[in-house]
Amino acid sequence: MSWSHHVLAITGLLALSCVPETGARAAPPARAAEHPTPPPPASASAEPDASAPPTPAGAVGTSGPVSVEAVSPLATWTVLCQARKDEDGSGSISVSVGPRGALGGDPLSRYLALGSTPGTPIDDVAAIGPTGRYLVVQRGGVLSLVDSFTNREAKLADADARRDASPFLHHRAVAFAEVGNVLVYLRRRGKQTRVVVRQLSSGQERELEPGAGEPWRIDVDPTGQVVVLSVVTEDSNENHRLSWPVKPRKEPWPCHGPISTFPSPSPGPDGVTPRILPVSGGPAVDVPGLVGALGTAVLARTPDGALRLREGRRDQELAPADCGARVLYADAKRKLALVACAGMEGRPPLELVSPAGRVKLDADVAYLASDHAPSATRRMLAVYPGSDAALLDLDQQKLTRLAKGDAVLALDGPAALVRRGRHLLLARADGSTRKLAPQLPELPHWAVGLHHVAVTPVVVRVATGEVLGQFRGVPLAVSPEGRVLVAEQDGDGEHLAQGPLRWIAPEPPGDAGTH
């Protein structure tokens, strides 16, 4: 296996609002995407659960250097890396940041803080539920489901906790559905592996037979109806065993600072068979060319490159072979996909394809070699063809161009919060825009929540453009009611932020700057 190191940077030619109803999603340590792109704006598609605990009033974590890895959009938990001991003998607890992101000084350890607590040690976060209530953490060889409403933790019995070395993918053996109240994981007893479907509300589990071969990775379609497996079925390298395409990783991923570096492995010689398995039961079915499952429908590519949608006895072509369609977004509810026709000459044009036909959009992108996984339905997408920006209304199947250089920070239904230079705009699906006050700094920091964005120095409700007030510090997350998570002392280019963390309320516009 050959290795190279990649520094994850905010680069890319097209970004989509593919964040589920977790809102900010807080950059979970699921390593984001197979090909790093700009962080996608949030789509606030779910109301906060009325039974959620209130936003913590006290300190989160302890004093000392801290790096935040993930935060529940409901503000019920925080995953942070913190140095709490002087292990290098320098006489103080300190962590430095090198020019390429390498950390020096005292080592960081990972903690899960439920509410206002110092946090308990964990090795890693394996998966994060769509609403932020649930997450799966790993300690040693054990995967545990955490309910942040009740602070209860349940071990997933005999869950296959083995990691692989894929830095940009979630844990290979566990996944949440975006909707449907479903968690799926691989259970390994001896040499036998089973698929387990767990209902989060009741805790009831059901075992399913995955079929022949060695299950490598498990996922679930956005609606929670179909398990999607990647299975090694052939010993193509003739080493007398079925080997994962990516080598196992024994140690958890280390804590990182503002700039993350990961080793990127080349695929191994044993190939992978895509397979689907109904959650309700039934035989596993191999699907060559699988792009993704859209509920009970299957989006797949034929050997000649055509994109087809299959459901029951229906089998319909969505994009012909000469399009060479690469899927940028697939909507499980609408049975619709946004594709780039990579088979065309020049820059691939964008199209919306569905059983109802093809809609050509007045936009193109750079060549793409891979597909994006299907997602739950949403009203709008943010699209970046080159340095341009646009909003795609999926209800109207209409593309509205923004100004060159615009950045869409967040989406909420038909509304979008857009940064244009040093100004914020509220853009709507009908094409209207409205400038918001006040003016931003030249290089603002921002964090996205379920329905709010904290962008220095203001907190804005995305749906209406209402400015709730101003805050001080670098925003790390935003709670459902618009509170902002900040550190005791902000970090800079050479040092991490200093804990503890606190959720602060924005100062109303009339009061801001009077203290």
Summary of the structure (lengths in Angstrom):
residues: 515
radius of gyration: 22.8
end to end distance: 58.8
largest distance: 72.9
contacts: 1757
relative contact order: 0.14
helix: 1%
strand: 45%
